[in-house]
Amino acid sequence: MFAGIQTIFMRQLVVPRYVLLGHDASLHCQYELRGDTLYALKWYKNSREFYRITPGAVPAVTVFPVPGVYVDVSILIKT
């Protein structure tokens, strides 16, 4: 019934529960494609998307303005 279906396996998701106002927080997501293709990876704060990486798109990284969120694109890890 589901022949040929592949999955992406989430290995680790690291998000701090609390961050002091004015301090930085690092978010990390480790995954295994296991033969599949990653379409997009998205991060949200309070139901608002603030970061998206879409490997097949140009540009691959999109940052959306969300109050209280600053994405330092100079340190993003390239996949």
N, CA, C and O atoms as a Tripos MOL2 file, in Angstrom:
@<TRIPOS>MOLECULE
protein
  316   315    79     0     0
PROTEIN
NO_CHARGES

@<TRIPOS>ATOM
      1 N           0.8090   -1.1910    0.0000 N.3       1 MET1
      2 CA          0.0000    0.0000    0.0000 C.3       1 MET1
      3 C           0.8580    1.2630    0.0000 C.2       1 MET1
      4 O           0.5350    2.2300   -0.6890 O.2       1 MET1
      5 N           1.9620    1.2600    0.7770 N.am      2 PHE2
      6 CA          2.8180    2.4320    0.8590 C.3       2 PHE2
      7 C           4.2030    2.1470    0.2830 C.2       2 PHE2
      8 O           5.1990    2.6150    0.8360 O.2       2 PHE2
      9 N           4.2890    1.4200   -0.7720 N.am      3 ALA3
     10 CA          5.5680    1.0610   -1.3640 C.3       3 ALA3
     11 C           6.3140    2.3120   -1.8230 C.2       3 ALA3
     12 O           5.7300    3.2220   -2.4110 O.2       3 ALA3
     13 N           7.6070    2.3370   -1.5430 N.am      4 GLY4
     14 CA          8.4440    3.4360   -2.0050 C.3       4 GLY4
     15 C           8.4390    4.6660   -1.1170 C.2       4 GLY4
     16 O           9.0990    5.6530   -1.4450 O.2       4 GLY4
     17 N           7.7170    4.6410   -0.0020 N.am      5 ILE5
     18 CA          7.6910    5.7940    0.8910 C.3       5 ILE5
     19 C           8.9640    5.8150    1.7200 C.2       5 ILE5
     20 O           9.3730    4.8030    2.2890 O.2       5 ILE5
     21 N           9.5780    6.9870    1.7770 N.am      6 GLN6
     22 CA         10.7750    7.1750    2.5840 C.3       6 GLN6
     23 C          10.4720    8.2430    3.6250 C.2       6 GLN6
     24 O           9.5540    9.0450    3.4500 O.2       6 GLN6
     25 N          11.2370    8.2530    4.6990 N.am      7 THR7
     26 CA         10.9710    9.2210    5.7550 C.3       7 THR7
     27 C          12.2200   10.0110    6.0950 C.2       7 THR7
     28 O          13.3450    9.5680    5.8630 O.2       7 THR7
     29 N          11.9940   11.1820    6.6470 N.am      8 ILE8
     30 CA         13.0710   11.9870    7.2040 C.3       8 ILE8
     31 C          13.0340   11.7530    8.7030 C.2       8 ILE8
     32 O          11.9830   11.8900    9.3290 O.2       8 ILE8
     33 N          14.1720   11.4000    9.2830 N.am      9 PHE9
     34 CA         14.2510   11.0690   10.6950 C.3       9 PHE9
     35 C          14.8270   12.2420   11.4730 C.2       9 PHE9
     36 O          15.9440   12.6780   11.1960 O.2       9 PHE9
     37 N          14.0820   12.7570   12.4410 N.am     10 MET10
     38 CA         14.5480   13.8440   13.3000 C.3      10 MET10
     39 C          15.4670   13.2540   14.3600 C.2      10 MET10
     40 O          15.0170   12.5150   15.2360 O.2      10 MET10
     41 N          16.7410   13.5760   14.2840 N.am     11 ARG11
     42 CA         17.7100   13.0490   15.2500 C.3      11 ARG11
     43 C          17.7190   13.8580   16.5310 C.2      11 ARG11
     44 O          17.7440   13.2940   17.6240 O.2      11 ARG11
     45 N          17.6970   15.1830   16.4030 N.am     12 GLN12
     46 CA         17.7610   16.0160   17.5900 C.3      12 GLN12
     47 C          17.1930   17.3990   17.2790 C.2      12 GLN12
     48 O          17.4310   17.9610   16.2100 O.2      12 GLN12
     49 N          16.4420   17.9280   18.2300 N.am     13 LEU13
     50 CA         15.9130   19.2850   18.1410 C.3      13 LEU13
     51 C          16.2750   19.9790   19.4470 C.2      13 LEU13
     52 O          15.8530   19.5500   20.5210 O.2      13 LEU13
     53 N          17.0520   21.0480   19.3530 N.am     14 VAL14
     54 CA         17.5110   21.7630   20.5400 C.3      14 VAL14
     55 C          16.9660   23.1880   20.4880 C.2      14 VAL14
     56 O          17.3390   23.9830   19.6250 O.2      14 VAL14
     57 N          16.0830   23.4890   21.4210 N.am     15 VAL15
     58 CA         15.4970   24.8190   21.5460 C.3      15 VAL15
     59 C          15.4500   25.1440   23.0360 C.2      15 VAL15
     60 O          14.8360   24.4010   23.8010 O.2      15 VAL15
     61 N          16.0840   26.2360   23.4670 N.am     16 PRO16
     62 CA         16.0320   26.5570   24.8890 C.3      16 PRO16
     63 C          14.6140   26.8970   25.3320 C.2      16 PRO16
     64 O          13.8740   27.5650   24.6100 O.2      16 PRO16
     65 N          14.2440   26.4370   26.5150 N.am     17 ARG17
     66 CA         12.9110   26.7020   27.0430 C.3      17 ARG17
     67 C          12.7320   28.1930   27.3300 C.2      17 ARG17
     68 O          11.6830   28.7710   27.0470 O.2      17 ARG17
     69 N          13.7680   28.8000   27.8930 N.am     18 TYR18
     70 CA         13.7240   30.2190   28.2350 C.3      18 TYR18
     71 C          14.9970   30.9030   27.7520 C.2      18 TYR18
     72 O          16.0640   30.2910   27.7130 O.2      18 TYR18
     73 N          14.8750   32.1770   27.3850 N.am     19 VAL19
     74 CA         16.0240   32.9980   27.0160 C.3      19 VAL19
     75 C          15.8150   34.3620   27.6700 C.2      19 VAL19
     76 O          14.7380   34.9500   27.5700 O.2      19 VAL19
     77 N          16.8400   34.8500   28.3310 N.am     20 LEU20
     78 CA         16.7460   36.1620   28.9580 C.3      20 LEU20
     79 C          16.6340   37.2470   27.8930 C.2      20 LEU20
     80 O          17.2990   37.1750   26.8600 O.2      20 LEU20
     81 N          15.8100   38.2350   28.1360 N.am     21 LEU21
     82 CA         15.6100   39.3350   27.2160 C.3      21 LEU21
     83 C          16.9490   39.9720   26.8640 C.2      21 LEU21
     84 O          17.7290   40.3170   27.7520 O.2      21 LEU21
     85 N          17.2110   40.1270   25.5830 N.am     22 GLY22
     86 CA         18.4570   40.7250   25.1260 C.3      22 GLY22
     87 C          19.5910   39.7450   24.9250 C.2      22 GLY22
     88 O          20.6560   40.1320   24.4460 O.2      22 GLY22
     89 N          19.3920   38.4860   25.2790 N.am     23 HIS23
     90 CA         20.4270   37.4650   25.1090 C.3      23 HIS23
     91 C          20.1450   36.6350   23.8580 C.2      23 HIS23
     92 O          19.0190   36.5800   23.3640 O.2      23 HIS23
     93 N          21.1920   35.9990   23.3660 N.am     24 ASP24
     94 CA         21.0750   35.1540   22.1760 C.3      24 ASP24
     95 C          20.6020   33.7610   22.5450 C.2      24 ASP24
     96 O          20.7900   33.2940   23.6680 O.2      24 ASP24
     97 N          19.9900   33.1150   21.5810 N.am     25 ALA25
     98 CA         19.6160   31.7070   21.7060 C.3      25 ALA25
     99 C          19.9940   31.0160   20.4000 C.2      25 ALA25
    100 O          19.8210   31.5750   19.3170 O.2      25 ALA25
    101 N          20.5020   29.8170   20.5120 N.am     26 SER26
    102 CA         20.8310   29.0230   19.3270 C.3      26 SER26
    103 C          19.8200   27.8930   19.1970 C.2      26 SER26
    104 O          19.5350   27.1820   20.1610 O.2      26 SER26
    105 N          19.2890   27.7410   18.0020 N.am     27 LEU27
    106 CA         18.3450   26.6690   17.7050 C.3      27 LEU27
    107 C          19.0480   25.6870   16.7740 C.2      27 LEU27
    108 O          19.7090   26.0930   15.8180 O.2      27 LEU27
    109 N          18.9020   24.4010   17.0570 N.am     28 HIS28
    110 CA         19.5710   23.3840   16.2520 C.3      28 HIS28
    111 C          18.5850   22.2710   15.8900 C.2      28 HIS28
    112 O          17.7670   21.8450   16.7050 O.2      28 HIS28
    113 N          18.6910   21.8260   14.6670 N.am     29 CYS29
    114 CA         17.8760   20.7110   14.1980 C.3      29 CYS29
    115 C          18.7900   19.7600   13.4320 C.2      29 CYS29
    116 O          19.4100   20.1440   12.4400 O.2      29 CYS29
    117 N          18.8680   18.5170   13.8990 N.am     30 GLN30
    118 CA         19.6480   17.4960   13.2050 C.3      30 GLN30
    119 C          18.6890   16.4370   12.6790 C.2      30 GLN30
    120 O          17.8240   15.9480   13.4060 O.2      30 GLN30
    121 N          18.8510   16.0930   11.4210 N.am     31 TYR31
    122 CA         17.9470   15.1260   10.8050 C.3      31 TYR31
    123 C          18.7170   14.2490    9.8320 C.2      31 TYR31
    124 O          19.8040   14.6030    9.3750 O.2      31 TYR31
    125 N          18.1340   13.1040    9.5260 N.am     32 GLU32
    126 CA         18.6670   12.1880    8.5140 C.3      32 GLU32
    127 C          17.6480   12.1000    7.3930 C.2      32 GLU32
    128 O          16.4620   11.8850    7.6400 O.2      32 GLU32
    129 N          18.1030   12.2620    6.1800 N.am     33 LEU33
    130 CA         17.1840   12.2040    5.0450 C.3      33 LEU33
    131 C          16.7800   10.7730    4.7050 C.2      33 LEU33
    132 O          15.6950   10.5470    4.1690 O.2      33 LEU33
    133 N          17.6300    9.8210    5.0050 N.am     34 ARG34
    134 CA         17.3330    8.3930    4.7530 C.3      34 ARG34
    135 C          16.8100    8.1500    3.3370 C.2      34 ARG34
    136 O          15.8110    7.4590    3.1340 O.2      34 ARG34
    137 N          17.5030    8.7290    2.3760 N.am     35 GLY35
    138 CA         17.1490    8.5100    0.9800 C.3      35 GLY35
    139 C          16.0920    9.4460    0.4460 C.2      35 GLY35
    140 O          15.8140    9.4270   -0.7530 O.2      35 GLY35
    141 N          15.4950   10.2610    1.2880 N.am     36 ASP36
    142 CA         14.4660   11.1950    0.8550 C.3      36 ASP36
    143 C          15.0990   12.5420    0.5150 C.2      36 ASP36
    144 O          16.3080   12.7130    0.6720 O.2      36 ASP36
    145 N          14.3100   13.4810    0.0590 N.am     37 THR37
    146 CA         14.7630   14.8230   -0.2750 C.3      37 THR37
    147 C          14.0810   15.8140    0.6520 C.2      37 THR37
    148 O          12.8700   15.7450    0.8600 O.2      37 THR37
    149 N          14.8560   16.7360    1.2090 N.am     38 LEU38
    150 CA         14.2860   17.7590    2.0750 C.3      38 LEU38
    151 C          13.6710   18.8460    1.2100 C.2      38 LEU38
    152 O          14.3640   19.4640    0.4020 O.2      38 LEU38
    153 N          12.3800   19.0830    1.3720 N.am     39 TYR39
    154 CA         11.7260   20.1730    0.6480 C.3      39 TYR39
    155 C          11.9660   21.4900    1.3730 C.2      39 TYR39
    156 O          12.4200   22.4580    0.7630 O.2      39 TYR39
    157 N          11.6650   21.5380    2.6690 N.am     40 ALA40
    158 CA         11.8570   22.7700    3.4350 C.3      40 ALA40
    159 C          11.9450   22.4590    4.9170 C.2      40 ALA40
    160 O          11.3810   21.4800    5.4050 O.2      40 ALA40
    161 N          12.6720   23.3230    5.6220 N.am     41 LEU41
    162 CA         12.7400   23.2750    7.0720 C.3      41 LEU41
    163 C          12.3340   24.6690    7.5510 C.2      41 LEU41
    164 O          12.8920   25.6690    7.1000 O.2      41 LEU41
    165 N          11.3640   24.7330    8.4620 N.am     42 LYS42
    166 CA         10.8230   26.0230    8.8870 C.3      42 LYS42
    167 C          10.8520   26.1460   10.4020 C.2      42 LYS42
    168 O          10.6370   25.1720   11.1230 O.2      42 LYS42
    169 N          11.1250   27.3760   10.8790 N.am     43 TRP43
    170 CA         11.1020   27.6800   12.3030 C.3      43 TRP43
    171 C          10.0200   28.7240   12.5470 C.2      43 TRP43
    172 O           9.8290   29.6420   11.7500 O.2      43 TRP43
    173 N           9.3090   28.5640   13.6790 N.am     44 TYR44
    174 CA          8.2010   29.4490   14.0330 C.3      44 TYR44
    175 C           8.3580   29.9700   15.4610 C.2      44 TYR44
    176 O           8.9310   29.3000   16.3200 O.2      44 TYR44
    177 N           7.8410   31.1730   15.6960 N.am     45 LYS45
    178 CA          7.6850   31.7080   17.0450 C.3      45 LYS45
    179 C           6.2430   32.2020   17.1430 C.2      45 LYS45
    180 O           5.8020   33.0310   16.3470 O.2      45 LYS45
    181 N           5.5180   31.6820   18.1310 N.am     46 ASN46
    182 CA          4.1120   32.0740   18.3230 C.3      46 ASN46
    183 C           3.3100   31.9680   17.0250 C.2      46 ASN46
    184 O           2.5760   32.8890   16.6670 O.2      46 ASN46
    185 N           3.4510   30.8720   16.3420 N.am     47 SER47
    186 CA          2.7230   30.5530   15.1030 C.3      47 SER47
    187 C           3.1100   31.4240   13.9070 C.2      47 SER47
    188 O           2.4280   31.4010   12.8830 O.2      47 SER47
    189 N           4.1940   32.1890   14.0260 N.am     48 ARG48
    190 CA          4.6500   33.0090   12.9020 C.3      48 ARG48
    191 C           6.0040   32.5090   12.4250 C.2      48 ARG48
    192 O           6.9550   32.4100   13.2000 O.2      48 ARG48
    193 N           6.0750   32.1970   11.1430 N.am     49 GLU49
    194 CA          7.3150   31.6940   10.5630 C.3      49 GLU49
    195 C           8.3640   32.8070   10.5260 C.2      49 GLU49
    196 O           8.0920   33.9150   10.0630 O.2      49 GLU49
    197 N           9.5860   32.4900   11.0270 N.am     50 PHE50
    198 CA         10.6490   33.4840   10.9730 C.3      50 PHE50
    199 C          11.8600   33.0210   10.1660 C.2      50 PHE50
    200 O          12.7160   33.8390    9.8270 O.2      50 PHE50
    201 N          11.9490   31.7360    9.8530 N.am     51 TYR51
    202 CA         13.1010   31.2240    9.1150 C.3      51 TYR51
    203 C          12.6760   30.0280    8.2800 C.2      51 TYR51
    204 O          11.9150   29.1700    8.7280 O.2      51 TYR51
    205 N          13.1860   29.9920    7.0550 N.am     52 ARG52
    206 CA         12.9040   28.8410    6.1800 C.3      52 ARG52
    207 C          14.1310   28.5670    5.3210 C.2      52 ARG52
    208 O          14.7430   29.4770    4.7620 O.2      52 ARG52
    209 N          14.4690   27.2860    5.2330 N.am     53 ILE53
    210 CA         15.4920   26.8730    4.2740 C.3      53 ILE53
    211 C          14.8160   25.8960    3.3150 C.2      53 ILE53
    212 O          14.2110   24.9060    3.7270 O.2      53 ILE53
    213 N          14.9360   26.2030    2.0300 N.am     54 THR54
    214 CA         14.3690   25.3820    0.9660 C.3      54 THR54
    215 C          15.5040   25.0990   -0.0090 C.2      54 THR54
    216 O          15.7770   25.9140   -0.8910 O.2      54 THR54
    217 N          16.1760   23.9450    0.1390 N.am     55 PRO55
    218 CA         17.3760   23.6750   -0.6540 C.3      55 PRO55
    219 C          17.2080   23.8340   -2.1640 C.2      55 PRO55
    220 O          18.1720   24.2070   -2.8340 O.2      55 PRO55
    221 N          16.0480   23.5740   -2.7210 N.am     56 GLY56
    222 CA         15.8680   23.6730   -4.1660 C.3      56 GLY56
    223 C          15.4940   25.0580   -4.6590 C.2      56 GLY56
    224 O          15.3470   25.2580   -5.8640 O.2      56 GLY56
    225 N          15.3360   26.0220   -3.7570 N.am     57 ALA57
    226 CA         14.8910   27.3640   -4.1380 C.3      57 ALA57
    227 C          16.0720   28.3330   -4.2220 C.2      57 ALA57
    228 O          17.1600   28.0670   -3.7130 O.2      57 ALA57
    229 N          15.8180   29.4580   -4.8790 N.am     58 VAL58
    230 CA         16.7990   30.5450   -4.9350 C.3      58 VAL58
    231 C          16.0800   31.8130   -4.5120 C.2      58 VAL58
    232 O          15.1770   32.2600   -5.2190 O.2      58 VAL58
    233 N          16.4450   32.4060   -3.3910 N.am     59 PRO59
    234 CA         17.4900   31.9640   -2.4730 C.3      59 PRO59
    235 C          17.0130   30.7860   -1.6320 C.2      59 PRO59
    236 O          15.8120   30.5960   -1.4450 O.2      59 PRO59
    237 N          17.9480   30.0060   -1.1330 N.am     60 ALA60
    238 CA         17.6000   28.8250   -0.3420 C.3      60 ALA60
    239 C          17.1370   29.1990    1.0590 C.2      60 ALA60
    240 O          16.3370   28.4790    1.6570 O.2      60 ALA60
    241 N          17.6290   30.3190    1.5910 N.am     61 VAL61
    242 CA         17.2740   30.7530    2.9420 C.3      61 VAL61
    243 C          16.3930   31.9960    2.8660 C.2      61 VAL61
    244 O          16.7070   32.9500    2.1540 O.2      61 VAL61
    245 N          15.2850   31.9730    3.6090 N.am     62 THR62
    246 CA         14.3920   33.1240    3.7080 C.3      62 THR62
    247 C          14.1890   33.4380    5.1790 C.2      62 THR62
    248 O          13.9090   32.5450    5.9790 O.2      62 THR62
    249 N          14.3300   34.7100    5.5360 N.am     63 VAL63
    250 CA         14.1090   35.1680    6.8990 C.3      63 VAL63
    251 C          12.9260   36.1280    6.8760 C.2      63 VAL63
    252 O          12.8930   37.0670    6.0800 O.2      63 VAL63
    253 N          11.9560   35.8870    7.7550 N.am     64 PHE64
    254 CA         10.7490   36.7090    7.8230 C.3      64 PHE64
    255 C          10.8010   37.5720    9.0800 C.2      64 PHE64
    256 O          11.2640   37.1180   10.1260 O.2      64 PHE64
    257 N          10.3260   38.8210    8.9820 N.am     65 PRO65
    258 CA         10.3320   39.6800   10.1710 C.3      65 PRO65
    259 C           9.2760   39.2470   11.1820 C.2      65 PRO65
    260 O           8.0840   39.1950   10.8780 O.2      65 PRO65
    261 N           9.7370   38.9390   12.3840 N.am     66 VAL66
    262 CA          8.8520   38.5760   13.4890 C.3      66 VAL66
    263 C           9.3620   39.3490   14.7110 C.2      66 VAL66
    264 O          10.5480   39.2800   15.0310 O.2      66 VAL66
    265 N           8.4830   40.0790   15.3900 N.am     67 PRO67
    266 CA          8.9150   40.8300   16.5650 C.3      67 PRO67
    267 C           9.6050   39.9360   17.5990 C.2      67 PRO67
    268 O           9.1090   38.8640   17.9460 O.2      67 PRO67
    269 N          10.7560   40.4020   18.0800 N.am     68 GLY68
    270 CA         11.4950   39.6550   19.0930 C.3      68 GLY68
    271 C          12.4330   38.6040   18.5390 C.2      68 GLY68
    272 O          13.0820   37.8920   19.3060 O.2      68 GLY68
    273 N          12.5200   38.4900   17.2130 N.am     69 VAL69
    274 CA         13.3850   37.4820   16.5990 C.3      69 VAL69
    275 C          14.3700   38.1740   15.6600 C.2      69 VAL69
    276 O          13.9860   38.9800   14.8130 O.2      69 VAL69
    277 N          15.6400   37.8420   15.8310 N.am     70 TYR70
    278 CA         16.6840   38.3060   14.9190 C.3      70 TYR70
    279 C          17.4650   37.0770   14.4780 C.2      70 TYR70
    280 O          17.9780   36.3340   15.3150 O.2      70 TYR70
    281 N          17.5580   36.8610   13.1850 N.am     71 VAL71
    282 CA         18.3070   35.7270   12.6410 C.3      71 VAL71
    283 C          19.6180   36.2620   12.0870 C.2      71 VAL71
    284 O          19.6230   37.0900   11.1760 O.2      71 VAL71
    285 N          20.7310   35.7860   12.6410 N.am     72 ASP72
    286 CA         22.0410   36.1860   12.1780 C.3      72 ASP72
    287 C          22.4300   35.2790   11.0210 C.2      72 ASP72
    288 O          22.9610   34.1880   11.2260 O.2      72 ASP72
    289 N          22.1630   35.7380    9.8100 N.am     73 VAL73
    290 CA         22.4120   34.9030    8.6340 C.3      73 VAL73
    291 C          23.9030   34.7140    8.3570 C.2      73 VAL73
    292 O          24.2770   33.8560    7.5570 O.2      73 VAL73
    293 N          24.7570   35.5060    9.0110 N.am     74 SER74
    294 CA         26.1940   35.3520    8.7940 C.3      74 SER74
    295 C          26.7520   34.0880    9.4390 C.2      74 SER74
    296 O          27.8490   33.6520    9.0890 O.2      74 SER74
    297 N          26.0110   33.4900   10.3790 N.am     75 ILE75
    298 CA         26.5170   32.2910   11.0540 C.3      75 ILE75
    299 C          25.7350   31.0310   10.7080 C.2      75 ILE75
    300 O          25.9640   29.9800   11.3060 O.2      75 ILE75
    301 N          24.8260   31.1200    9.7640 N.am     76 LEU76
    302 CA         24.0160   29.9480    9.4120 C.3      76 LEU76
    303 C          24.8990   28.8520    8.8490 C.2      76 LEU76
    304 O          25.8110   29.1000    8.0600 O.2      76 LEU76
    305 N          24.6060   27.6470    9.2710 N.am     77 ILE77
    306 CA         25.3380   26.4710    8.7800 C.3      77 ILE77
    307 C          24.7500   26.0720    7.4360 C.2      77 ILE77
    308 O          23.5400   25.8810    7.3170 O.2      77 ILE77
    309 N          25.5790   25.9490    6.4520 N.am     78 LYS78
    310 CA         25.1290   25.5660    5.1080 C.3      78 LYS78
    311 C          24.9560   24.0550    5.0590 C.2      78 LYS78
    312 O          25.7790   23.3020    5.5790 O.2      78 LYS78
    313 N          23.8560   23.6210    4.4180 N.am     79 THR79
    314 CA         23.6260   22.1760    4.2820 C.3      79 THR79
    315 C          23.8160   21.7550    2.8550 C.2      79 THR79
    316 O          23.6670   20.5760    2.5340 O.2      79 THR79
@<TRIPOS>BOND
     1     1     2 1
     2     2     3 1
     3     3     4 2
     4     3     5 am
     5     5     6 1
     6     6     7 1
     7     7     8 2
     8     7     9 am
     9     9    10 1
    10    10    11 1
    11    11    12 2
    12    11    13 am
    13    13    14 1
    14    14    15 1
    15    15    16 2
    16    15    17 am
    17    17    18 1
    18    18    19 1
    19    19    20 2
    20    19    21 am
    21    21    22 1
    22    22    23 1
    23    23    24 2
    24    23    25 am
    25    25    26 1
    26    26    27 1
    27    27    28 2
    28    27    29 am
    29    29    30 1
    30    30    31 1
    31    31    32 2
    32    31    33 am
    33    33    34 1
    34    34    35 1
    35    35    36 2
    36    35    37 am
    37    37    38 1
    38    38    39 1
    39    39    40 2
    40    39    41 am
    41    41    42 1
    42    42    43 1
    43    43    44 2
    44    43    45 am
    45    45    46 1
    46    46    47 1
    47    47    48 2
    48    47    49 am
    49    49    50 1
    50    50    51 1
    51    51    52 2
    52    51    53 am
    53    53    54 1
    54    54    55 1
    55    55    56 2
    56    55    57 am
    57    57    58 1
    58    58    59 1
    59    59    60 2
    60    59    61 am
    61    61    62 1
    62    62    63 1
    63    63    64 2
    64    63    65 am
    65    65    66 1
    66    66    67 1
    67    67    68 2
    68    67    69 am
    69    69    70 1
    70    70    71 1
    71    71    72 2
    72    71    73 am
    73    73    74 1
    74    74    75 1
    75    75    76 2
    76    75    77 am
    77    77    78 1
    78    78    79 1
    79    79    80 2
    80    79    81 am
    81    81    82 1
    82    82    83 1
    83    83    84 2
    84    83    85 am
    85    85    86 1
    86    86    87 1
    87    87    88 2
    88    87    89 am
    89    89    90 1
    90    90    91 1
    91    91    92 2
    92    91    93 am
    93    93    94 1
    94    94    95 1
    95    95    96 2
    96    95    97 am
    97    97    98 1
    98    98    99 1
    99    99   100 2
   100    99   101 am
   101   101   102 1
   102   102   103 1
   103   103   104 2
   104   103   105 am
   105   105   106 1
   106   106   107 1
   107   107   108 2
   108   107   109 am
   109   109   110 1
   110   110   111 1
   111   111   112 2
   112   111   113 am
   113   113   114 1
   114   114   115 1
   115   115   116 2
   116   115   117 am
   117   117   118 1
   118   118   119 1
   119   119   120 2
   120   119   121 am
   121   121   122 1
   122   122   123 1
   123   123   124 2
   124   123   125 am
   125   125   126 1
   126   126   127 1
   127   127   128 2
   128   127   129 am
   129   129   130 1
   130   130   131 1
   131   131   132 2
   132   131   133 am
   133   133   134 1
   134   134   135 1
   135   135   136 2
   136   135   137 am
   137   137   138 1
   138   138   139 1
   139   139   140 2
   140   139   141 am
   141   141   142 1
   142   142   143 1
   143   143   144 2
   144   143   145 am
   145   145   146 1
   146   146   147 1
   147   147   148 2
   148   147   149 am
   149   149   150 1
   150   150   151 1
   151   151   152 2
   152   151   153 am
   153   153   154 1
   154   154   155 1
   155   155   156 2
   156   155   157 am
   157   157   158 1
   158   158   159 1
   159   159   160 2
   160   159   161 am
   161   161   162 1
   162   162   163 1
   163   163   164 2
   164   163   165 am
   165   165   166 1
   166   166   167 1
   167   167   168 2
   168   167   169 am
   169   169   170 1
   170   170   171 1
   171   171   172 2
   172   171   173 am
   173   173   174 1
   174   174   175 1
   175   175   176 2
   176   175   177 am
   177   177   178 1
   178   178   179 1
   179   179   180 2
   180   179   181 am
   181   181   182 1
   182   182   183 1
   183   183   184 2
   184   183   185 am
   185   185   186 1
   186   186   187 1
   187   187   188 2
   188   187   189 am
   189   189   190 1
   190   190   191 1
   191   191   192 2
   192   191   193 am
   193   193   194 1
   194   194   195 1
   195   195   196 2
   196   195   197 am
   197   197   198 1
   198   198   199 1
   199   199   200 2
   200   199   201 am
   201   201   202 1
   202   202   203 1
   203   203   204 2
   204   203   205 am
   205   205   206 1
   206   206   207 1
   207   207   208 2
   208   207   209 am
   209   209   210 1
   210   210   211 1
   211   211   212 2
   212   211   213 am
   213   213   214 1
   214   214   215 1
   215   215   216 2
   216   215   217 am
   217   217   218 1
   218   218   219 1
   219   219   220 2
   220   219   221 am
   221   221   222 1
   222   222   223 1
   223   223   224 2
   224   223   225 am
   225   225   226 1
   226   226   227 1
   227   227   228 2
   228   227   229 am
   229   229   230 1
   230   230   231 1
   231   231   232 2
   232   231   233 am
   233   233   234 1
   234   234   235 1
   235   235   236 2
   236   235   237 am
   237   237   238 1
   238   238   239 1
   239   239   240 2
   240   239   241 am
   241   241   242 1
   242   242   243 1
   243   243   244 2
   244   243   245 am
   245   245   246 1
   246   246   247 1
   247   247   248 2
   248   247   249 am
   249   249   250 1
   250   250   251 1
   251   251   252 2
   252   251   253 am
   253   253   254 1
   254   254   255 1
   255   255   256 2
   256   255   257 am
   257   257   258 1
   258   258   259 1
   259   259   260 2
   260   259   261 am
   261   261   262 1
   262   262   263 1
   263   263   264 2
   264   263   265 am
   265   265   266 1
   266   266   267 1
   267   267   268 2
   268   267   269 am
   269   269   270 1
   270   270   271 1
   271   271   272 2
   272   271   273 am
   273   273   274 1
   274   274   275 1
   275   275   276 2
   276   275   277 am
   277   277   278 1
   278   278   279 1
   279   279   280 2
   280   279   281 am
   281   281   282 1
   282   282   283 1
   283   283   284 2
   284   283   285 am
   285   285   286 1
   286   286   287 1
   287   287   288 2
   288   287   289 am
   289   289   290 1
   290   290   291 1
   291   291   292 2
   292   291   293 am
   293   293   294 1
   294   294   295 1
   295   295   296 2
   296   295   297 am
   297   297   298 1
   298   298   299 1
   299   299   300 2
   300   299   301 am
   301   301   302 1
   302   302   303 1
   303   303   304 2
   304   303   305 am
   305   305   306 1
   306   306   307 1
   307   307   308 2
   308   307   309 am
   309   309   310 1
   310   310   311 1
   311   311   312 2
   312   311   313 am
   313   313   314 1
   314   314   315 1
   315   315   316 2
@<TRIPOS>SUBSTRUCTURE
     1 MET1         2 RESIDUE 1 A MET
     2 PHE2         6 RESIDUE 1 A PHE
     3 ALA3        10 RESIDUE 1 A ALA
     4 GLY4        14 RESIDUE 1 A GLY
     5 ILE5        18 RESIDUE 1 A ILE
     6 GLN6        22 RESIDUE 1 A GLN
     7 THR7        26 RESIDUE 1 A THR
     8 ILE8        30 RESIDUE 1 A ILE
     9 PHE9        34 RESIDUE 1 A PHE
    10 MET10       38 RESIDUE 1 A MET
    11 ARG11       42 RESIDUE 1 A ARG
    12 GLN12       46 RESIDUE 1 A GLN
    13 LEU13       50 RESIDUE 1 A LEU
    14 VAL14       54 RESIDUE 1 A VAL
    15 VAL15       58 RESIDUE 1 A VAL
    16 PRO16       62 RESIDUE 1 A PRO
    17 ARG17       66 RESIDUE 1 A ARG
    18 TYR18       70 RESIDUE 1 A TYR
    19 VAL19       74 RESIDUE 1 A VAL
    20 LEU20       78 RESIDUE 1 A LEU
    21 LEU21       82 RESIDUE 1 A LEU
    22 GLY22       86 RESIDUE 1 A GLY
    23 HIS23       90 RESIDUE 1 A HIS
    24 ASP24       94 RESIDUE 1 A ASP
    25 ALA25       98 RESIDUE 1 A ALA
    26 SER26      102 RESIDUE 1 A SER
    27 LEU27      106 RESIDUE 1 A LEU
    28 HIS28      110 RESIDUE 1 A HIS
    29 CYS29      114 RESIDUE 1 A CYS
    30 GLN30      118 RESIDUE 1 A GLN
    31 TYR31      122 RESIDUE 1 A TYR
    32 GLU32      126 RESIDUE 1 A GLU
    33 LEU33      130 RESIDUE 1 A LEU
    34 ARG34      134 RESIDUE 1 A ARG
    35 GLY35      138 RESIDUE 1 A GLY
    36 ASP36      142 RESIDUE 1 A ASP
    37 THR37      146 RESIDUE 1 A THR
    38 LEU38      150 RESIDUE 1 A LEU
    39 TYR39      154 RESIDUE 1 A TYR
    40 ALA40      158 RESIDUE 1 A ALA
    41 LEU41      162 RESIDUE 1 A LEU
    42 LYS42      166 RESIDUE 1 A LYS
    43 TRP43      170 RESIDUE 1 A TRP
    44 TYR44      174 RESIDUE 1 A TYR
    45 LYS45      178 RESIDUE 1 A LYS
    46 ASN46      182 RESIDUE 1 A ASN
    47 SER47      186 RESIDUE 1 A SER
    48 ARG48      190 RESIDUE 1 A ARG
    49 GLU49      194 RESIDUE 1 A GLU
    50 PHE50      198 RESIDUE 1 A PHE
    51 TYR51      202 RESIDUE 1 A TYR
    52 ARG52      206 RESIDUE 1 A ARG
    53 ILE53      210 RESIDUE 1 A ILE
    54 THR54      214 RESIDUE 1 A THR
    55 PRO55      218 RESIDUE 1 A PRO
    56 GLY56      222 RESIDUE 1 A GLY
    57 ALA57      226 RESIDUE 1 A ALA
    58 VAL58      230 RESIDUE 1 A VAL
    59 PRO59      234 RESIDUE 1 A PRO
    60 ALA60      238 RESIDUE 1 A ALA
    61 VAL61      242 RESIDUE 1 A VAL
    62 THR62      246 RESIDUE 1 A THR
    63 VAL63      250 RESIDUE 1 A VAL
    64 PHE64      254 RESIDUE 1 A PHE
    65 PRO65      258 RESIDUE 1 A PRO
    66 VAL66      262 RESIDUE 1 A VAL
    67 PRO67      266 RESIDUE 1 A PRO
    68 GLY68      270 RESIDUE 1 A GLY
    69 VAL69      274 RESIDUE 1 A VAL
    70 TYR70      278 RESIDUE 1 A TYR
    71 VAL71      282 RESIDUE 1 A VAL
    72 ASP72      286 RESIDUE 1 A ASP
    73 VAL73      290 RESIDUE 1 A VAL
    74 SER74      294 RESIDUE 1 A SER
    75 ILE75      298 RESIDUE 1 A ILE
    76 LEU76      302 RESIDUE 1 A LEU
    77 ILE77      306 RESIDUE 1 A ILE
    78 LYS78      310 RESIDUE 1 A LYS
    79 THR79      314 RESIDUE 1 A THR
